[in-house]
Amino acid sequence: MSLFGTGLGVRVGDRLRAASWRGRVRQVLDLLDEERALIQRGDLRGLAGLAPRSRAALEELTSAPASESRDGEPELEAIRDSAARNQRLLGAMMEGAAQARRELAQAEKARNRLGYDRAGGTVGAGPSGPGKRA
């Protein structure tokens, strides 16, 4: 007689499924921690390489039967919190990159507008500077 055919077997099976589900949750949380570290280092290649693994882990977690995830609200909340944290970090990283691009563009404009005379003094190329006609 199989253990899984009895009431005890059902409870053991439920516990095994719950452990499996919690293992999937742990895997997703570990991947989110890895993602956070990559974001903090600015490792875009690493993030791109992590994306397929994260997608597969999330698909595996979300494909679990609802019975496996019951009583799992704290774990799901931890996943939501970690994902939201990473989203904020990504947003800040993107804003920082955009700000750097703006500052580089301003520096380039300034470099193109300013020059030096033979004595080393600065010369501004205003609206009627080189290449402009009145």
Buried (B, 14 or more C-beta within 10 A) or exposed (E): EEEEEEEEEEEEEEEEBBEEBBEBBEBBBEBBEBBBEBBEEEBEEBBEEBEEEBEEBBEBBEEBEEEBBEEBEEBEEBBEEBBEBBEEBBEEBEEEEEEEEEEEEEEEEEEEEEEEEEEEEEEEEEEEEEEEEE
